[in-house]
């Protein structure tokens, strides 16, 4: 809470709202970007991000400070003083508002919002309970408001209910609100003497943004800071969408504890990807402990972390773990030019340093090409022949102290296969390290290729570091091997992603397919379908199932086996019957009529004993040769329907080897899912086995995605397991299926 006078302020503001008696200004703004025809997908969800016009938030012409104070020792006084200084910096007119003061810091004070001398762009609420003020702000046509007050969703159910009331009032008012439970970070002083692309910062916890903010002291420009707090209205997605359209923003850095809405986040990430603006994020919630802590702080869903991770990767959001990684990666992506090649060369004065760094870089997935014999001969003009120059390049130390050092650097950068030069300097060794640093800076000024330096000194006060390296806008300087490798990989991955990015929302279905109408007739709201009914659902979407018949007598089972063709599989089929094998309700490899009759009697006897109601027994074609996979649909609390693919049979439960995506996605993402599986080698053929029909598997994944999009509100869960993927060109067959309707 902010101070002890909020009760008086609240009473005063409430009285003015009641006395006014006017109808509040109402504007529904949560779906404004999805009103045009064609802007909704087949399930009625928006296909384009809403981009709020936040210019007047960050650069208002007029500001009202509700509850302003100049009484020394009061928390509000310090806040008011900072807001006065900020308003002067951005050229805004500031109007204090307080019911009992005539002036604040020498400025005339209005008793209420209604008494302000002009319409204001931004109102900053220094009151303990912002709810009674919101309606008056709406009537005054205030565009934006900031609420610092705490005690909302971060405190539990009662606080969440209070936040819901606040959000509803904001929705009715037509203004946009930052907060509650936010802070003054949006009104920080940013250096205006720095050039180049800037980082825009978004944080849900203000203190977690400090490492990025202090990058300004190292010469990295920062343009905005959005501390979103509890996100009752404005959320991380709004600021990503806005920042990605700002010409001065080179990268967006985010600290995210929880997402308000998964769909909005993906639409914002899509907008950033279209614009080629990298988004780097720390997302809390990798562990259960982290997820619980984040919920207590901001009152949001953290989301199943595997889904969050996949969704971010799918839309090009670069997820890092630490704040140090956040600052280094965002700084590199904001400032570095587009790579000319993806090859990385490690250049050092020590063979041990080069080998160590190269090992770590290769393990992280960076490409370290072997330099050509011609290039190696050239380097040996300045480097002794006994030293390795194939990559990593070891110069032995002495060449960096004279004219040879610059020659070596220029020769490496001239190689067309080299896009990044990394020079790890594990410790200062003046004067050679001073000259090496200067040569690297000078060379970076003459090339479009990325030059990185790892300055390993724990001191960091050396002139070569503080003045030479940090004084260069072209050299990316790091303090640790790990952060350098993380940032360089993110840099190369981002530009590779951006070069081929096609928005999946552009190709998302707008209207239901004929399959949807067939499938809808099979759905039973609130029930699990039998295997037979679930397979009919698959058939409706063109997914192949075995030849099979549902029978209700032993004689019919024998006739069906003859039609299907021996050998056959027999399975009990009934709603709410999920684990048939464990109950002995599956019989495989039946080769005669007598075996079929016996199997029918045994299956029905077990079902009666277990009290299981059956709709019949399935007599199925037996398919043995292939790779068992699983494809499924589940619902995530944040993102809605998700599609999963992995190794099938019992392996999915034992190995947990699966990849997930959030629809919509295209064929490239479906294939990328398979590439993420640890067991992907099985698809290529192992121990002399033939490769399987990967194209057919991808087609099943895409058809299941269509089901997820069209039946998303009706289909709670779908599990095709096993999906038998046959040899190349032979297709894939869903041997079993489970479907649960919402």
C-alpha positions in Angstrom: 0.0 0.0 0.0 1.1 3.6 -0.7 1.0 5.8 2.4 -1.7 6.3 5.0 -4.1 8.8 3.4 -5.6 6.5 0.7 -8.8 6.2 2.7 -9.5 9.9 2.4 -8.6 10.0 -1.3 -10.8 6.9 -2.0 -13.8 8.4 -0.2 -13.4 11.7 -2.1 -13.1 10.1 -5.5 -16.0 7.7 -4.9 -18.2 10.6 -3.8 -17.4 12.5 -7.0 -18.2 9.5 -9.2 -21.6 9.0 -7.6 -22.4 12.7 -7.7 -21.5 12.9 -11.3 -24.2 10.5 -12.4 -23.0 10.2 -15.9 -22.9 7.1 -18.0 -19.3 5.8 -18.0 -17.4 5.7 -21.3 -17.4 2.1 -22.4 -15.0 0.5 -24.9 -14.2 -3.2 -25.3 -10.6 -3.3 -26.3 -9.4 -6.8 -25.8 -10.3 -8.0 -29.3 -10.0 -4.8 -31.4 -7.6 -6.4 -33.9 -9.9 -9.2 -34.7 -13.0 -7.5 -35.8 -12.5 -7.5 -39.6 -13.8 -10.4 -41.6 -11.1 -13.0 -42.1 -9.2 -12.0 -38.9 -10.5 -15.0 -37.0 -9.5 -18.6 -37.3 -11.8 -21.6 -37.6 -12.4 -21.6 -33.8 -13.2 -17.9 -33.6 -9.8 -16.8 -32.2 -7.9 -13.8 -33.5 -5.2 -14.3 -36.1 -3.5 -10.9 -35.6 -2.0 -9.2 -32.6 -3.7 -6.1 -31.2 -1.1 -3.3 -31.2 -2.0 -0.7 -28.6 -0.9 2.9 -29.4 1.4 3.4 -26.4 3.1 6.5 -27.8 1.1 8.7 -25.3 2.0 6.4 -22.5 5.7 6.7 -22.9 5.7 10.2 -24.3 2.6 11.9 -22.8 1.8 15.6 -23.4 0.1 15.8 -20.0 0.2 13.7 -16.8 -1.9 13.7 -13.7 -0.5 12.4 -10.4 -3.4 11.2 -8.3 -2.5 11.5 -4.6 0.6 13.6 -5.2 2.5 14.7 -2.1 5.5 16.9 -1.2 5.5 16.1 2.5 9.0 14.9 3.3 9.3 11.4 4.7 6.2 10.1 2.9 6.7 7.4 0.2 4.4 9.3 -2.1 6.7 12.3 -2.0 9.6 10.5 -3.4 7.5 9.0 -6.1 6.0 12.4 -6.9 9.4 14.0 -7.1 10.6 11.3 -9.6 7.5 11.8 -11.7 8.1 15.6 -11.8 11.6 15.0 -13.0 10.5 12.5 -15.6 7.7 14.8 -16.9 10.3 17.5 -17.4 12.6 15.1 -19.3 9.9 14.0 -21.7 8.3 17.5 -22.1 5.0 16.6 -20.4 2.8 19.0 -18.3 2.3 17.5 -14.9 -0.8 18.2 -12.8 -0.9 17.1 -9.1 -4.3 15.9 -7.8 -5.1 15.8 -4.1 -8.4 16.7 -2.4 -6.8 18.7 0.5 -3.7 20.4 -1.1 -3.5 23.6 -3.0 -0.1 22.9 -4.4 2.6 20.2 -4.7 6.2 21.1 -5.3 5.0 24.6 -6.3 2.6 23.3 -8.9 -1.2 24.1 -8.6 -3.1 21.0 -7.3 -6.5 20.0 -8.5 -8.9 18.5 -5.9 -10.0 15.7 -8.3 -9.6 14.4 -11.9 -12.8 16.2 -12.9 -11.2 19.5 -11.9 -8.0 19.1 -14.0 -7.3 22.1 -16.3 -7.0 19.8 -19.4 -7.6 16.3 -20.6 -4.6 14.2 -19.7 -2.9 11.3 -21.5 -1.6 9.5 -18.4 -2.8 9.3 -14.8 -0.4 7.8 -12.2 -2.4 6.5 -9.2 -0.7 6.9 -5.8 -3.7 5.5 -4.0 -4.1 2.3 -2.0 -7.3 1.3 -3.8 -7.4 2.3 -7.5 -10.8 0.8 -8.2 -13.0 3.9 -7.2 -10.8 6.2 -9.3 -11.1 4.2 -12.6 -14.6 5.3 -13.5 -13.8 9.0 -13.0 -10.7 8.6 -15.2 -12.9 7.0 -17.9 -15.3 9.9 -17.8 -12.4 12.3 -18.1 -11.3 10.4 -21.3 -7.9 9.6 -19.8 -6.0 7.3 -22.1 -3.7 5.5 -19.7 -3.3 4.9 -16.0 -0.7 3.3 -13.8 -1.6 1.6 -10.5 1.2 0.9 -8.0 -1.0 -0.6 -5.3 -0.4 -4.2 -4.2 -2.7 -6.7 -2.5 -4.3 -8.2 -5.6 -3.9 -11.5 -7.4 -0.4 -12.0 -6.0 -2.0 -12.5 -2.5 -4.5 -15.3 -3.3 -8.1 -15.8 -4.0 -9.4 -12.7 -2.3 -6.9 -10.6 -4.0 -7.6 -12.3 -7.4 -11.3 -11.4 -7.0 -10.3 -7.7 -6.3 -8.1 -7.7 -9.4 -11.0 -9.1 -11.5 -13.2 -6.3 -10.3 -10.5 -3.8 -11.2 -10.0 -5.3 -14.6 -13.8 -5.2 -15.3 -13.8 -1.5 -14.3 -10.9 -0.8 -16.6 -12.7 -2.6 -19.5 -15.8 -0.4 -18.9 -13.8 2.8 -18.7 -12.1 2.6 -22.0 -8.7 3.5 -20.6 -5.6 1.2 -20.6 -4.1 0.3 -17.2 -0.5 -0.7 -16.3 -0.5 -2.7 -13.1 -1.5 -3.1 -10.4 1.5 -4.1 -8.3 3.8 -2.3 -10.6 6.5 0.3 -10.0 8.4 3.3 -11.3 10.6 1.6 -13.8 8.7 3.1 -16.8 9.7 6.5 -15.6 13.4 5.9 -15.2 16.0 8.2 -16.8 17.5 6.7 -20.0 20.8 7.9 -21.4 20.2 9.9 -24.6 23.9 10.0 -25.6 24.0 6.5 -26.9 23.6 5.5 -30.6 22.5 2.5 -32.4 19.6 0.1 -32.1 18.2 -0.1 -28.5 16.9 -2.7 -26.2 13.3 -2.4 -25.0 12.7 -4.0 -21.6 9.6 -5.8 -20.2 9.6 -7.1 -16.7 7.0 -8.4 -14.3 9.4 -7.9 -11.4 11.1 -4.6 -11.5 14.3 -5.6 -9.8 14.9 -8.4 -12.3 15.3 -5.8 -15.0 18.2 -4.0 -13.3 21.0 -5.9 -15.1 19.6 -5.0 -18.5 19.0 -1.4 -17.4 22.6 -1.0 -16.3 23.8 -2.1 -19.7 23.6 1.7 -20.5 26.8 2.0 -18.3 28.5 -0.3 -20.8 27.4 1.8 -23.8 24.3 -0.3 -24.8 21.2 1.9 -25.5 17.9 1.3 -23.7 14.8 2.9 -25.1 11.8 1.7 -22.9 11.1 -0.2 -19.7 7.6 -1.6 -19.2 7.1 -3.1 -15.7 3.8 -5.0 -16.2 3.2 -6.1 -12.7 0.0 -8.2 -12.3 -1.3 -7.3 -15.8 -4.9 -6.7 -15.0 -5.1 -5.0 -18.4 -1.9 -4.2 -20.3 0.3 -7.3 -20.6 3.6 -8.5 -21.8 2.1 -9.3 -25.2 0.9 -5.7 -25.7 4.4 -4.3 -25.1 6.0 -6.9 -27.4 3.6 -6.0 -30.2 4.3 -2.2 -29.7 8.0 -2.4 -29.3 8.4 -4.6 -32.4 7.0 -1.8 -34.5 9.4 0.9 -33.0 12.2 1.8 -35.4 14.7 2.4 -32.7 14.2 -1.0 -31.1 16.8 -3.7 -32.0 15.8 -6.3 -29.5 13.2 -6.9 -26.8 14.3 -8.3 -23.5 11.6 -9.9 -21.2 11.5 -11.2 -17.6 8.3 -13.2 -17.5 6.9 -14.8 -14.4 3.6 -15.8 -15.9 1.6 -15.2 -19.1 -1.8 -13.7 -18.9 -3.0 -15.3 -22.1 -1.0 -17.7 -24.2 -2.7 -16.9 -27.5 -2.0 -13.2 -27.1 1.6 -13.9 -26.4 2.0 -16.0 -29.5 0.3 -13.4 -31.7 2.7 -10.8 -30.3 5.7 -13.1 -30.8 4.4 -13.6 -34.4 4.3 -9.9 -35.0 7.9 -9.5 -33.7 9.0 -12.4 -35.9 7.3 -10.8 -39.0 9.2 -7.6 -38.2 12.5 -9.4 -37.6 12.8 -8.1 -34.1 14.4 -10.7 -31.7 12.6 -11.3 -28.4 14.8 -12.7 -25.6 13.0 -14.0 -22.5 13.6 -15.4 -19.1 10.5 -17.3 -18.3 10.1 -18.5 -14.7 8.5 -21.9 -14.1 10.9 -24.6 -15.3 10.4 -26.3 -11.9 7.4 -26.7 -9.7 9.1 -24.5 -7.1 9.7 -21.7 -9.6 6.1 -22.0 -10.8 4.7 -21.7 -7.3 6.8 -18.7 -6.5 5.9 -17.0 -9.7 2.2 -17.5 -9.1 2.5 -16.0 -5.6 4.3 -13.0 -7.0 2.1 -12.1 -10.0 -0.9 -14.3 -9.6 -0.6 -15.8 -13.1 -0.6 -19.3 -14.7 3.0 -20.3 -15.5 1.9 -23.0 -17.9 3.2 -26.5 -18.5 6.9 -25.6 -19.0 7.4 -28.0 -22.0 4.5 -26.3 -23.8 5.8 -22.8 -22.9 9.3 -23.8 -24.2 8.0 -25.3 -27.4 5.6 -22.4 -28.1 8.5 -19.8 -27.6 10.8 -21.8 -29.9 8.0 -22.2 -32.5 7.6 -18.4 -32.8 11.3 -17.5 -32.5 11.4 -16.3 -28.9 14.8 -17.0 -27.5 14.5 -18.4 -24.0 17.5 -18.0 -21.6 17.8 -18.9 -18.0 19.8 -16.2 -16.2 19.6 -12.4 -16.1 23.2 -12.3 -17.2 22.3 -14.3 -20.2 19.3 -12.0 -20.8 21.5 -8.9 -20.9 24.3 -10.3 -23.0 22.1 -12.0 -25.5 19.7 -9.1 -25.9 22.7 -6.7 -26.3 24.3 -8.8 -29.0 21.0 -9.3 -30.9 20.2 -5.6 -30.8 23.5 -4.4 -32.1 25.0 -7.1 -34.3 24.5 -7.0 -38.1 23.1 -9.8 -40.1 25.6 -12.7 -40.3 27.4 -13.2 -43.5 28.0 -16.9 -42.8 27.3 -19.3 -39.9 30.9 -20.5 -39.4 32.6 -19.6 -36.1 36.4 -19.4 -35.7 37.9 -19.4 -32.2 41.1 -17.3 -32.1 43.4 -17.4 -29.0 46.9 -16.9 -27.7 46.7 -20.3 -25.9 46.1 -23.8 -27.3 44.4 -24.7 -24.0 42.1 -21.8 -24.1 41.2 -22.4 -27.8 40.6 -26.1 -27.2 38.5 -25.5 -24.1 36.3 -22.8 -25.7 35.9 -24.8 -29.0 34.8 -27.9 -27.1 32.1 -25.9 -25.3 31.0 -24.1 -28.5 30.8 -27.3 -30.5 28.8 -29.0 -27.7 26.3 -26.1 -27.8 25.7 -26.6 -31.5 27.9 -23.9 -33.0 29.5 -24.8 -36.3 33.3 -24.5 -36.2 34.5 -25.2 -39.8 38.0 -26.5 -40.5 39.8 -23.7 -42.4 41.0 -24.5 -45.9 44.6 -25.6 -46.4 45.1 -22.4 -48.4 43.9 -20.3 -45.4 46.0 -22.3 -43.0 49.1 -21.7 -45.2 48.3 -18.0 -45.2 48.0 -17.9 -41.4 51.3 -19.7 -41.0 53.0 -16.8 -42.7 52.6 -15.1 -39.3 52.1 -18.0 -36.9 54.8 -20.7 -36.3 54.2 -23.9 -38.3 54.1 -26.1 -35.2 50.9 -24.3 -33.9 47.4 -25.4 -35.0 45.5 -23.0 -37.1 42.8 -25.2 -38.5 40.2 -23.9 -36.0 40.7 -23.1 -33.3 43.5 -20.8 -34.3 46.4 -20.7 -31.8 48.9 -17.9 -32.4 51.2 -18.8 -29.5 51.1 -15.3 -28.0 53.9 -13.3 -29.5 52.3 -12.3 -32.8 49.6 -10.3 -31.0 52.3 -8.0 -29.7 53.3 -6.6 -33.1 52.1 -6.0 -36.7 51.3 -9.7 -37.2 48.3 -9.6 -34.9 46.1 -7.5 -37.2 47.1 -9.5 -40.2 45.9 -12.7 -38.6 42.6 -11.2 -37.6 42.0 -9.8 -41.1 42.9 -13.1 -42.8 40.4 -15.0 -40.6 37.6 -12.5 -41.3 38.3 -12.6 -45.0 37.3 -16.3 -45.1 33.9 -16.5 -46.8 32.9 -19.5 -44.5 33.5 -17.4 -41.4 30.7 -15.3 -40.0 31.9 -14.9 -36.4 35.3 -14.5 -34.8 35.5 -15.2 -31.1 38.7 -14.3 -29.1 38.7 -15.6 -25.5 41.2 -13.6 -23.4 41.2 -15.5 -20.1 43.3 -12.8 -18.3 45.0 -9.5 -19.0 48.7 -9.6 -20.0 49.7 -6.1 -20.9 51.0 -4.8 -23.1 50.1 -7.6 -25.5 46.5 -7.9 -24.4 46.1 -4.1 -24.9 47.3 -4.4 -28.5 45.2 -7.5 -29.1 42.1 -5.7 -27.9 42.8 -2.6 -30.1 43.5 -4.8 -33.1 40.2 -6.6 -32.6 38.3 -3.3 -32.3 40.0 -1.8 -35.4 39.3 -4.9 -37.4 35.6 -4.9 -36.3 35.2 -1.4 -37.7 36.2 -2.6 -41.2 34.0 -5.7 -41.5 30.3 -6.6 -41.4 31.2 -9.8 -39.6 30.7 -10.3 -35.9 33.7 -10.0 -33.6 33.3 -11.2 -30.0 35.7 -11.0 -27.1 35.5 -12.8 -23.8 37.4 -10.7 -21.2 38.0 -13.2 -18.5 39.6 -11.0 -15.9 37.7 -11.0 -12.6 38.8 -7.4 -12.0 37.3 -5.7 -15.0 39.0 -2.4 -14.4 41.7 -2.8 -17.0 41.9 0.0 -19.6 41.8 -2.6 -22.5 38.4 -3.7 -21.2 36.8 -0.5 -19.8 38.0 1.8 -22.6 39.0 -0.1 -25.7 36.5 -3.0 -25.8 33.5 -1.3 -24.1 34.2 1.8 -26.1 33.5 -0.1 -29.3 30.0 -0.4 -30.6 31.1 -3.1 -33.1 32.8 -5.6 -30.8 30.6 -7.7 -28.6 32.3 -8.1 -25.2 31.5 -10.9 -22.7 32.8 -11.8 -19.3 32.2 -15.6 -19.4 32.5 -18.4 -22.0 29.0 -19.6 -21.4 27.3 -16.3 -22.0 29.3 -15.7 -25.2 28.3 -19.1 -26.6 24.7 -18.7 -25.6 24.5 -15.3 -27.2 26.3 -16.2 -30.4 24.1 -19.3 -30.9 21.0 -17.2 -30.3 22.3 -14.7 -32.8 22.8 -17.3 -35.5 19.6 -19.1 -34.7 17.6 -16.0 -34.8 18.8 -14.9 -38.2 18.4 -18.4 -39.6 14.8 -18.4 -38.2 14.0 -14.9 -39.5 15.2 -15.7 -43.0 12.7 -18.5 -43.5 9.9 -17.4 -41.2 6.4 -17.7 -42.5 3.6 -16.8 -40.1 1.4 -19.9 -39.4 -1.5 -17.5 -38.7 -1.5 -16.5 -42.4 -2.3 -20.1 -43.4 -4.6 -21.0 -40.5 -8.0 -22.3 -41.6 -10.8 -19.7 -41.5 -13.7 -22.0 -42.2 -14.5 -25.6 -41.0 -13.6 -28.4 -43.3 -16.1 -31.1 -44.5 -14.3 -33.4 -42.0 -15.5 -31.2 -39.2 -19.2 -31.7 -39.9 -18.7 -35.5 -40.0 -16.7 -35.4 -36.8 -19.1 -33.2 -34.9 -21.8 -35.8 -35.3 -19.6 -38.3 -33.5 -18.9 -36.2 -30.5 -20.5 -37.0 -27.2 -20.1 -34.0 -24.8 -18.7 -34.9 -21.5 -17.9 -38.5 -22.4 -15.0 -40.6 -23.5 -15.5 -42.3 -26.8 -15.1 -46.0 -27.3 -12.1 -47.1 -29.5 -14.5 -47.8 -32.3 -16.0 -44.3 -32.1 -12.6 -42.7 -31.7 -11.4 -44.4 -34.9 -14.5 -43.2 -36.7 -13.4 -39.7 -35.7 -10.0 -40.4 -37.2 -11.5 -41.7 -40.4 -13.5 -38.4 -40.7 -10.2 -36.6 -40.9 -8.7 -39.0 -43.4 -6.4 -40.7 -40.9 -6.0 -44.4 -41.8 -7.1 -47.1 -39.4 -6.8 -50.9 -39.8 -9.5 -53.0 -41.5 -11.8 -53.9 -38.6 -15.4 -54.7 -37.6 -17.3 -54.2 -34.4 -19.1 -57.4 -33.4 -21.5 -58.4 -30.6 -21.3 -62.2 -30.9 -18.7 -65.0 -31.3 -20.2 -66.1 -34.6 -20.0 -62.5 -35.9 -16.4 -62.3 -34.7 -15.5 -65.4 -36.8 -17.2 -64.0 -39.9 -15.4 -60.6 -39.3 -12.0 -62.4 -39.0 -12.6 -64.0 -42.3 -13.4 -60.7 -44.0 -10.5 -58.8 -42.3 -8.0 -61.6 -42.9 -6.0 -63.7 -40.5 -4.1 -63.1 -38.3 -6.3 -60.7 -36.4 -6.3 -58.7 -33.2 -9.4 -58.6 -30.9 -10.1 -55.8 -28.5 -12.9 -54.9 -26.2 -14.5 -51.6 -27.2 -16.4 -49.4 -24.7 -16.6 -45.9 -23.5 -14.3 -45.0 -20.5 -12.1 -48.0 -21.4 -8.6 -46.6 -21.5 -6.1 -49.3 -20.5 -7.3 -52.4 -22.2 -4.0 -54.3 -22.2 -3.6 -54.1 -18.4 -7.0 -55.6 -18.0 -6.4 -58.4 -20.4 -8.8 -57.0 -22.9 -6.6 -57.3 -26.0 -5.7 -60.6 -27.8 -3.2 -60.5 -30.6 -2.0 -63.0 -33.3 -5.2 -65.0 -33.6 -5.0 -67.3 -36.6 -8.1 -69.6 -36.5 -11.8 -69.4 -36.1 -11.6 -71.4 -32.8 -9.1 -68.9 -31.4 -11.4 -66.1 -32.4 -14.5 -67.7 -30.7 -12.5 -68.4 -27.5 -11.1 -64.8 -27.5 -14.5 -63.3 -27.8 -15.8 -65.3 -24.9 -12.8 -64.4 -22.7 -13.0 -60.7 -23.5 -16.7 -60.5 -22.7 -16.2 -62.5 -19.5 -13.5 -60.2 -18.3 -15.6 -57.2 -19.1 -18.6 -58.6 -17.1 -16.3 -59.4 -14.2 -14.8 -56.0 -14.1 -18.2 -54.3 -14.5 -17.2 -52.7 -17.8 -20.0 -51.9 -20.3 -19.0 -52.7 -23.9 -20.4 -51.6 -27.2 -18.9 -54.7 -28.7 -15.6 -56.3 -29.6 -13.3 -55.1 -32.4 -11.9 -57.6 -34.8 -8.9 -55.9 -36.4 -6.3 -56.4 -39.1 -3.0 -57.2 -37.5 -0.1 -54.9 -38.5 3.3 -55.9 -37.2 6.1 -54.3 -39.1 6.8 -50.6 -38.6 7.7 -48.1 -35.9 5.2 -47.4 -33.1 4.6 -43.7 -32.6 2.0 -41.7 -30.8 0.2 -38.5 -31.8 -2.2 -36.7 -29.5 -4.1 -33.6 -28.5 -4.2 -32.1 -25.0 -5.4 -28.8 -23.6 -3.0 -26.5 -22.0 -4.3 -23.9 -19.5 -2.5 -21.1 -21.3 -2.3 -22.0 -24.9 -5.4 -24.2 -25.4 -5.1 -27.2 -27.8 -1.6 -28.6 -28.2 -0.4 -31.4 -30.5 2.2 -33.9 -29.3 4.2 -36.5 -31.2 6.6 -39.1 -29.7 7.6 -42.7 -29.6 4.6 -44.9 -29.1 3.6 -48.0 -27.2 4.9 -48.2 -23.7 8.0 -46.2 -24.7 6.1 -42.9 -24.5 5.5 -43.6 -20.8 9.0 -44.9 -20.1 11.1 -42.5 -22.0 8.9 -39.4 -22.2 10.4 -38.8 -25.6 7.9 -36.4 -27.1 7.7 -33.0 -28.9 4.8 -30.5 -28.7 3.5 -27.6 -30.7 0.7 -25.1 -30.4 -1.6 -24.9 -33.5 -1.5 -23.4 -36.0 1.8 -24.7 -37.5 3.0 -25.8 -40.9 4.8 -28.8 -42.3 8.2 -27.4 -41.4 7.2 -27.3 -37.7 5.8 -30.8 -37.9 9.1 -32.1 -39.3 11.0 -30.1 -36.7 9.0 -31.9 -34.0 10.3 -35.3 -35.3 13.8 -33.8 -35.3 13.6 -33.1 -31.6 12.9 -36.7 -30.6 15.8 -38.6 -29.0 14.5 -41.7 -30.8 14.3 -40.1 -34.2 16.9 -42.6 -35.5 14.2 -45.3 -35.4 12.5 -43.5 -38.2 15.6 -43.6 -40.4 16.1 -47.3 -39.9 18.4 -49.0 -37.4 20.3 -52.3 -37.4 19.6 -52.8 -41.0 15.9 -52.0 -40.8 14.4 -49.9 -43.6 13.4 -46.3 -43.1 9.8 -45.6 -42.4 7.3 -43.3 -44.1 8.1 -40.0 -42.5 6.0 -38.1 -45.0 2.9 -40.1 -43.9 3.7 -39.5 -40.2 4.0 -35.7 -40.9 0.6 -35.9 -42.7 -1.0 -37.5 -39.7 0.4 -34.8 -37.4 -1.0 -32.1 -39.6 -4.4 -33.8 -39.8 -4.5 -34.1 -36.0 -3.6 -30.4 -35.8 -6.7 -29.7 -38.0 -8.8 -31.7 -35.6 -7.3 -29.7 -32.7 -8.2 -26.4 -34.4 -11.7 -27.3 -35.5 -12.7 -29.4 -32.4 -10.7 -27.5 -29.9 -13.7 -26.5 -27.8 -15.2 -29.9 -28.0 -12.2 -32.3 -27.9 -10.6 -32.5 -24.4 -8.1 -35.2 -25.3 -7.0 -37.3 -28.2 -4.4 -40.1 -28.0 -3.4 -42.2 -31.1 -1.2 -44.8 -29.6 0.3 -46.7 -31.3 0.3 -45.1 -34.7 2.2 -47.7 -36.7 4.4 -46.0 -39.3 5.1 -48.4 -42.1 8.0 -48.6 -44.5 8.7 -45.7 -46.9 5.8 -45.1 -49.2 3.4 -47.4 -47.3 1.7 -44.9 -45.0 0.8 -44.9 -41.3 -2.0 -46.7 -39.5 -3.7 -45.7 -36.2 -3.9 -49.1 -34.3 -5.6 -47.6 -31.2 -7.2 -44.3 -30.3 -8.7 -42.7 -27.3 -10.9 -39.5 -27.5 -12.5 -37.6 -24.6 -15.1 -34.9 -25.4 -15.5 -31.7 -23.4 
